[in-house]
Structure formats: structure tokens, C-alpha cells
Amino acid sequence: MAGELLLVGSIPLDTAEQVFRRVGGPLGPWLGYMPDGEIGERRYWIDGIAYRVFNGHPEIETLRHPAPDANGIENWRPLGMHDQFQFRVKPGVAQVRFGDPGWRLGYTKDAVSSHFVFRQLQKEGVIPAGVRFQVCLPLTYSAIGLFFPDPADHPKIVPGVTAAFRAEVTKMVELIPPAELAIQWDLAVENRLVDTALAQEGQAAAEALAARLAAPAAEIASHIPQTVALGYHGCFGTLSGWPSRQPPSLAGTVIMLNAMIAAAGRRVDFLHFPTLGTADDGFFAPLAQLKSDGAKVYLGAIHHMHDTDGLRRQLETARRHLGEFGLGAPCGFGRAPERPGRLLSADGDKPPPDIIDTIVRDHVRAVDVLHEVLR
């Protein structure tokens, strides 16, 4: 089975070359797509947009900065959900607009630079030839949902942010060969909002909300050629410690991803579902309602919440509701500690040398379990 593994984004290294060599090299035989690790300001996911785009924009007022560090020095990286940037659209502004289309958000610049390194390492044979370069982007409501607390601001900011992402994607596919590119939309905020609506208002309300949250994907879809691979990453969040929340099932994620597939208006190549520590059938049963339309499903089951045989039991449960599927972690590793002890399991009581060795080791072990379960 090709493409057994998916890396959903951030890896705590300093350069794209380090990520490609230390992670892409050893895991390459099982990857269909390889991200650059979301290095630099992207390591903190949407907080990089808050810091470099929203903060200081002439049509946006900054209400709160993350607290300074212990020495009183300014810090743009939040300590948790309580410490994130907060903004509002300035009075009298009807629509927030972003200049320098194609470059303003910073994703195109990073993608073009990282793709050059990626292509060189493919020529060296470090990364297998069939692997695509993966760009991970937050969809519009993930980019703004935690930063603009007043819902009245959303109609003023959503169109401009969507247009800015559309311009970035358009520029990327102009500068990176589409057949070498995969675009992944990250949906942590959308996932949270749909799960909340499902719990508080029921399925009909959750489905209506999911369709609204997916509208930006429909606006951008026509700017993504069919030759570009397209995927969506569901997430339960990591900012206050992974998982930030623990919904009772995958029902909200299924509703959200069904809406994204419907909005895409084109082939969707892969879908990612986070998992928790449970192997209960009720958690995975909503997967039977997934309208994947041929997209490959990846379960984010490579994590520390399992007991000794928990991964195997979880995959056996999931298989009752899915045919074939691949594996990934539930989220990126950008905020992970440098010496985490373990993701799936440690060798006795001795911690691994560093998190990169842990990531690689546990992904390789997970592939072995996957092959046994799907055999």
C-alpha cells in the first residue's frame, strides 16, 4: 500500500533541509507528500499570521499581545489559548484588505524556498522521486477564528483573508510545478466550531455551520489545478497541550470534512482524522458516514495516549468502518518538547535522544502495526 504515512505539518527543526534529511529521508518510502516542517514563524501555526500580518495592519487594532517572557522581553508566541493575540477591525472599516497579493501572508515565499531544497534533495536521492512537496495552510476561519473574538468582525475580515490565501495559492502553482505539489488545508478551528455546534445544537446546525466554514475552500478551489494534490487535516488542537479537547466521537470531524469535500468542487486526494486514546467502537462509528469520494483517509493515531497494544486495537476498530487507510500523528510536532520521552512507546525507562528520533522511530513502528492489521 503506497503512501502509508502522512506528516501533517510542523517538525521542531530549524531549516527545511534538516527536516527533509532527518525525517523525509528515513520516512520517504512510506510518504506520498513531504512538508518542510513549518519552520520559523509557522512553527506556531496561526500565531505567525497574527504576529506578522494582523498585528500592525492599518485597518486592525491589536487588543492583546502574548505576555512577555520571564525576563520581561516581548514574546509573540503564546503560552496557551488564554495568551493569544486578540484583534478587532477598527471602527469605520467595512472590509479589511491585504496588499502585495500572492506574498502578503508569507506562505508563497516559504514554499518556493523550501521547494528548491526539496527538489535538490530528490535529485540526491534523499527523498524518493514519487513524493510531492506538501504545503500546509490554515483555511480562513482557522486563520481568524481565535484572534477576532467579536463575530461582528468576521464578515469584515473573512473576504480579505480568503482573497489573500487565494492569491498565495495562485502564485504557488505559478512558481512550483503543480505535479510536484500537494496543498493541505488545516482545519483545527473549524473542527472545534463544528464539534461545539454538534454538542450544543445538534447535527442539522453542525452541518449548516460546516457548510459556511467550507465556503472559503469553494472560493479558492478553482485556483488549484487538478494536477495539484489536495487534502484536509482535521485537528483537536495543541496550543494548551495536546489534545486541547476530547470530543466523544469523530462525528463532528466527519461532518466538517464532508462539507469540505462538497465545497472543493474537484478531486480531494487525502483526509486526516485525529484520534484519541480510545478504541471504542462509538468513537469511530461516524466514519461510516464519511463521503470520501475516493480520498485516502489517514488516522492520526501515532501518539502517546495509547497503552501497550492500544494502537493495534484502535486500528482494528477503525477497520470495521473503513477499508484501507494510512496513519499519521494527530497534529504537528512544532510545540512538542525537545525530549518528550515517547510518542507511542519508549525503550524501557530510557528516554530517546531527541524528538526527531522519536518521531521517525514511532512512525516506522506504526507502519508495521498498520500492515499487520490490514493484512
N, C-alpha and C positions, 0 to 999 in steps of 0.2 A: 504494500500500500504506500504510494508516494505521498510525501508531504505529511508525515505523521505528526509533526510538531509545528506549532505556531508560537512565535515570540510576539507578545502584544505591544511591546514598546520599550520602556526605559530600562537601561542597564547601567549600573553605577561605575562607569569608567569615564575618562576624560576626553578621549578622542574617538572618532569613528573608526580609525584604523585599529585601535585597541579592541573595540567591540567586534569588528569583523574578524580579527585574528583569533582572539581568545574565546569567542562564543560562536561566531559564524563558521569558523573553520571546523571545530570538532562536531558541531550540531548540523552542519551543512547537508550531510547525506539525508537527513530527515526533514529538511525545511523546503517549503515552496517559496517562502518570502523571507527576507532578512532586513530588519530595521537597523538604523545606525546607533541605537541605544538612547535616542533623545537626549543627547549630550548637552552640556551647558545649561542655558536658561530653560530648556524644555524638560530637564530632569524633574522639575516640579510641575510638570504638565501645564494646566491653565494658568498657574501663578506667573509663568513667564509672560503670558499675554497681558495680565493685569499690570505687571511691572513695566513692560516696555511699550505697551500700546495704549491701554486705557489711562494709566497714571500720567498726567500731564497733557492729555488731549484737550484742546481748547474748548470743546463742547461738553466735557465731562468734568465733574467735580469729585475729587478724592475725599471720601468721608473718613476713611480709616486706613492706616498703614499697618503692616505687621509690626509687632513690638520689637524694639532694639534688642541686641544680644546682651549677655550678662555684663559686658563692659560698656554698655550704652551706645554701641556703634549701630548705625542704621542697618536694617536687615529686610530684604524683600521676600525672604522665604518664610511662610507662616509656620507657627508651631502646631497648629491644628485648625479645625473648622472655625473655632472662635476667634482666630487671629488673622483671618484672611483680609485682603484688601476689600473695601466696600466703596461703591461709587453711586453717583446719581447723575442723570442727564441734567445739565444746567437749565434753569428756568428760561423759557422762551425758545428753546431749541426744539424744533419739530422732528428732525431726523439727524442723527449723528452720522457723519460721513468720514471716510478714511481715504487719504490721498495715497499717491505712489502705488497705484493698483498693480498687483502681482508681486509686490515686495514688502508692503507695509507690515504684514504680520510676522515676517521673518522666516516663514516656513520654506519658501522657494529658495532663498539664499542658502539655507542649511541643506536642503535636499540636493541642490545642484553640486554643492561642495562635497557632500558625503557620497553622492553617486559616482563622482570621479574616482574617489578612493575605492569604492565598491567595485567598479569596473576594472581598475588596475589589479585588485586582488583576485578577481575572477580570472584575469589573464595569467596571473601567477599560479592559479590552481588552488588558492587558499579557500575560496568559496566555489562550490560546484557551478558549472555553467548554466544549469537549468533554473537556478534560484533567481527570483526577481528582487529588485531593491524595493523595500517597503517604507512608505511614508505614512506616519500616524498623525491624524489631525482631529482635534475636537470639533464635533458638529456644533452648530450655532448656539443651542441652548446650553451645551456643556461649557462653551466659551464665556457665556454671560450669566448663567443662572445663579451661581453662588455669589456673584460680585454686585449685582444690581438688585437689592432687596425689595424695591418698590415695583410691583408688577406693572404699574402705570408707565414705567420707563421702558418696558420691553418692546412695545410697538415702535418706540423711537430709536432703539439700538439694534434690534434684530435685522431689519433690512440692510443696514450698513455693514454689519458683521458678515452676513451671508454673502453680500456682494464682494467683500474683501476676500473671503475664502474662495469664492468662485474665480476671482482674478488670480489668486495664488495657484489654484489647480490648473487654470488655463495656461499660465506661464510655465508651470512644471512640465506639462505634457508638450509644450513647445520646445523645451530645453533638454528633456530627458526622453529617450526613445520609449514610446508607450509600451512596446512589447517587453521592456525591461522593468516596468514599473508596476507596483501594487499600491493602492491607496486604501488605508484603513481609517474609518470614522470611529472615533472614541465616544462612548455614549454614557459615561458614568452619571452625569446629572440627569439626562433623560431617563435612565434606568431608575434612579431614585424617585423622580417625579411620578413615573408610571406605577411603580410599586406602591407609593403612597396613595395615589388615586384609587388603585385597586383595593387596598386595605380599607380605605375610608368611604369610598363611594360606589364600589362595585365594578364589574367588568365593563359595562357599557361606557361608563365615564372614563375608565382607563383606556379603552380603545379609542375614544374620541380625542383624548389628550395625546395619545401616541401618534395619531394621525397629524395633529397640529405640530407636534415636536419634529415629525419627519418631513414637514413641508420644506425646510431648507435643503434637505437631500434631494428633493424633486427639482428644486431650482438650480442646483449645481450639476445634476446628473448629465444633462446634455453636453456639458463641457468636459466630461470624462469619456474618452473614446472606448469603444468596446474592446480594443486591444489591451487596455489597462485592466489589471485585475482589481476587483472591488470587494471590500469586506467591511463588516461592522463588529465592533468589540463591546459587548455588554460588560458591566462592571459594578461591583458593590462598594467601591471606594476604598482609599487607603490613607487619606490625609491624617486622620486621627488614630491611625493604626489599623492594619488590615485584619478582618474586614470592618469597614466603618459601620456596617449594618448587616443584619442577618434575616432576610425575608424568609417566610415559611416555605416557599417553593420557587420554582423558576417561572411561575405563571406571568408575572409582570415582565420579565425579560422576553418571554415568548411573544407577548402582546406587542412590546416595543419593536422587536426585530421583525415581526410580521408586518408592522407598519412601515419599517424602513425598506423592506423588500418591495412592498407595494409602491412606495414612493420612488424607488430607484428608476423605474421605467426601463430597465436594462438588466442584463445578467448580473447576479450577485455571486461572487466566487466563494466567499467564506464567511462564516458566522462564528462568533465566540461567545460562550456562555460561562460565567463564573460559577464555581461550586463552593460549597462549604464542607464541613467535615462529615455530613450525614450521608448514609447510603439508603435512607428510607425511600420507598417507592413513591410516596406522596410528593417528595421534593422534585423528582424527575418526571412524574406523570404528565405535567403540562407539555413536555416535549412532543407528545403525541399530537398536539395542536399546532405544531410548527409548520408553516408553509414555506419550506426552504427552497422549493423550486430548483433543486439541483445544487444549491450551495453546499459546500462542505462544512460540516459542523465540527468545531473544536470545543472540548470541555476544559475549562480552566481548573483542572483537578490536581495540578502539581503544586502542592502547598503543605504547610506544617500542621494542618488541622487533623490529618489522618492519624489513626493509631497504626500498629504494625502492619496490618493487612487491609487498612481502610481504603487505599486507592483501588485495589482489586475489587473489593466489594462494591465500591461506588461505580466502577465501570461496568460490572456485571448488572447492576440495577439499571444504569443508563441504557444498556444494550436492549433492555426489554422495550424501550420506547424509540430507539434509533437503530438504524442499520449499522453502517460504518461511521466512524468518527475519528478525529485526531485529538491531540492533547496540547495543552499549554498551561501556563500559570494563570491564576485568576486575574492578575493585573501585572503591571510592570514592576521593576525592582528599584526604581530610582530613589525611593525613600528608605530602602532597606538598610539595616546596619551593615557595617563592613565585615563583621564577624558574627553571622547570625546563628551559628550552632547547627541548624539544619533547615531544610525545606521539607523534604519527605522523611528522611531519617539520617541520623548521624552514625558514624562508625564507632560504636561503643559510647564512651563518655568523652571522647576526644573531639573537640570542635574542628571543623575543616579549616584549611589555611586561610581562605577568604571566600567572600560570597560568590565570586565568579566560578571558582572550582565547585562550589555547592550547586550553583545553577546548572552547570554543564553536567555534573555527576547525576543530579536528580532527574534531569530531562532524559538522559540516556537510560537510567533505570526505569523511568516511566514508559519509555518505548517498549522495553522488554515486557512489562506487565500488559501493555496495550495489545501487543502481538499475541500474548497468551490468551487474553480474554476474547479477542476477535477471531481466534483460530477456528 
